[in-house]
Amino acid sequence: MSQPLSLPELERAINYWRTQIPATGEESRLCAQAAALAEPYALMIVGHLRDLSIDDLSPKARAAFDEANARDTSRAAPTAETLTTTL
């Protein structure tokens, strides 16, 4: 069975790409990675889906999602150093 992907997880990946590569042009066109993730995001909203199988993503969307998760340091587990500096 494949990993379920929740709407907030997909949204977090879209927002990661939006911060890395801001929208361009008068029409505020999304970067290719955010655009690839926007389609399944919209389908989840329209279809009232709570989650989606990660295997249902297109190859471009899957690559964008995987790369966002690998690079997004806000999702990283706290280290001993970050814990002691926040105390």
C-alpha positions in Angstrom: 0.0 0.0 0.0 1.3 3.5 -0.9 1.8 6.3 1.5 -1.3 8.6 1.9 -0.7 12.2 1.3 -2.8 14.8 3.2 -4.0 18.1 1.9 -1.8 20.0 4.5 1.3 18.1 3.3 0.6 18.9 -0.3 0.0 22.5 0.6 3.3 22.7 2.6 5.2 21.4 -0.5 3.5 24.0 -2.7 4.3 26.8 -0.3 7.9 25.6 -0.1 8.3 26.0 -3.8 6.5 29.3 -3.8 9.1 30.7 -1.4 12.0 29.2 -3.3 10.9 30.3 -6.7 8.3 33.1 -6.5 5.5 33.5 -9.0 6.4 35.5 -12.1 4.7 37.8 -14.7 1.6 39.9 -14.5 -0.5 36.7 -14.2 1.7 35.5 -11.2 2.5 32.2 -12.9 3.6 29.5 -10.5 7.0 27.8 -11.0 6.9 24.4 -12.6 7.2 22.5 -9.3 4.3 24.4 -7.6 2.2 24.1 -10.7 2.7 20.4 -10.8 1.5 20.1 -7.2 -1.4 22.6 -7.7 -3.3 20.2 -9.9 -3.7 17.3 -7.4 -4.2 19.9 -4.7 -7.2 21.4 -6.6 -8.6 17.9 -7.3 -8.4 17.1 -3.6 -10.3 20.2 -2.7 -13.0 19.8 -5.5 -13.4 16.1 -4.7 -13.5 16.7 -0.9 -10.7 14.2 -0.4 -8.8 14.0 2.9 -5.8 12.3 1.4 -4.5 11.0 -1.9 -2.2 8.1 -2.6 1.3 9.4 -3.2 1.4 7.0 -6.2 -1.4 9.0 -7.8 0.8 12.0 -8.3 2.2 12.6 -11.8 6.0 12.0 -12.1 6.6 15.8 -12.0 4.4 16.3 -9.0 6.0 13.4 -7.2 9.5 14.7 -7.9 8.5 18.2 -6.7 6.9 16.8 -3.5 9.8 14.6 -2.7 12.3 17.4 -3.3 10.4 19.8 -1.2 10.2 17.4 1.7 13.9 16.6 1.4 14.9 20.3 1.3 12.3 21.9 3.7 14.3 22.5 6.9 11.1 23.6 8.7 10.0 19.9 8.7 13.3 18.6 10.1 13.3 17.1 13.5 14.7 19.4 16.2 18.4 18.9 17.1 19.9 19.2 20.5 21.3 22.6 19.5 17.9 24.0 18.4 16.3 22.6 21.6 18.8 24.3 23.9 18.6 27.6 22.1 14.9 27.7 22.4 14.8 27.0 26.1 
